[in-house]
Amino acid sequence: MIWYKIAESEDELFINKESLIEIEVAGKMICIGKHQEVLRACVAKCPHAGGKMADGYIDALGNIVCPLHRYRFSLNNGRNISGEGYFLKTYSIETRDNGVFVAIEEKKETFEA
């Protein structure tokens, strides 16, 4: 995993107090949400129909809801909690003294002999 700094502070990310935003990190589009003062990060598109997750919302239980078909996903582990069987990739995110960071997996190169 490589940790990428995405902001100096949480306030920098949520200037308009939005609960969901979309940013690019290491060539990947990522959705970042804030619920009850806790940051969470996931892929930017719903695995079902490609809905832009940042256009959805976070429900009262802290699940992200896709704007297209209202599929719900846990931001803790990516599990689809509305029963359709999809999985939403999540990313680790941390607020540190020197900024906000997201962990992205390194691409593993394969070589053929």
C-alpha positions in Angstrom: 0.0 0.0 0.0 1.1 3.5 -0.7 -0.4 6.4 1.3 -1.2 9.5 -0.7 -1.7 12.9 0.8 -5.0 14.3 -0.5 -5.5 17.4 1.7 -3.9 19.5 4.5 -7.1 19.0 6.6 -10.6 17.6 6.5 -12.0 21.1 6.3 -10.1 21.5 3.0 -12.0 18.5 1.6 -15.4 19.5 2.7 -15.4 23.3 2.0 -19.2 23.4 1.4 -19.9 20.8 4.2 -20.9 18.3 1.5 -21.1 14.7 2.8 -19.7 13.2 -0.4 -17.0 14.3 -2.8 -15.0 12.8 -5.6 -11.3 13.2 -6.1 -8.5 11.6 -8.2 -5.8 9.8 -6.3 -3.0 8.0 -8.1 -5.0 7.9 -11.3 -8.1 6.5 -9.6 -11.3 8.3 -9.0 -12.3 7.9 -5.4 -15.4 9.0 -3.5 -14.8 10.3 0.1 -17.6 10.6 2.6 -17.9 11.9 6.1 -20.4 10.6 8.6 -20.5 11.4 12.3 -17.1 13.1 11.9 -15.5 9.9 10.5 -14.0 9.8 6.9 -14.5 6.9 4.6 -13.3 6.3 1.0 -14.6 4.0 -1.8 -14.5 3.7 -5.5 -16.2 6.5 -7.4 -18.7 4.3 -9.3 -21.3 1.9 -8.2 -20.4 -1.7 -9.1 -24.0 -2.3 -10.3 -24.6 0.3 -13.0 -21.7 2.8 -12.7 -23.6 5.5 -10.8 -21.5 8.3 -9.5 -21.4 7.6 -5.8 -20.6 11.2 -4.9 -24.1 12.1 -6.4 -25.7 9.8 -3.8 -25.8 10.3 -0.1 -24.9 8.7 3.2 -27.9 7.4 5.1 -28.5 7.7 8.9 -26.7 4.4 9.5 -23.5 5.5 7.7 -24.1 3.5 4.4 -23.5 5.1 1.1 -26.5 5.0 -1.3 -26.1 4.9 -5.0 -28.0 7.7 -6.8 -29.2 5.4 -9.7 -31.0 2.5 -8.0 -30.6 3.3 -4.3 -28.3 0.3 -3.6 -26.7 0.6 -0.2 -23.2 -0.2 0.7 -21.4 -0.2 4.1 -18.6 2.3 4.0 -16.8 0.2 6.6 -16.3 -2.9 4.4 -18.0 -2.3 1.1 -20.6 -5.0 1.6 -23.9 -4.4 -0.2 -26.5 -4.2 2.6 -29.6 -3.9 0.5 -29.4 -7.5 -0.7 -28.3 -7.3 -4.3 -25.0 -9.1 -3.8 -22.6 -6.4 -5.1 -19.3 -5.3 -3.4 -18.0 -1.7 -3.3 -14.2 -1.4 -3.1 -13.2 0.7 -0.1 -9.9 2.4 0.8 -8.2 3.1 4.0 -8.2 6.8 4.9 -6.5 8.6 7.8 -6.4 12.1 9.2 -2.9 12.7 10.6 -1.1 15.7 12.1 0.3 16.6 8.7 -2.8 16.0 6.5 -5.4 13.6 5.2 -4.1 10.4 3.5 -5.6 7.6 1.4 -4.0 4.2 0.9 -3.9 2.8 -2.6 -2.7 -0.7 -3.5 0.4 -0.9 -5.6 0.0 -2.5 -9.1 2.0 -5.7 -9.2 3.9 -6.2 -12.3 4.0 -9.6 -13.8 6.8 -10.8 -16.0 6.6 -13.8 -18.4 9.6 -15.8 -19.1 
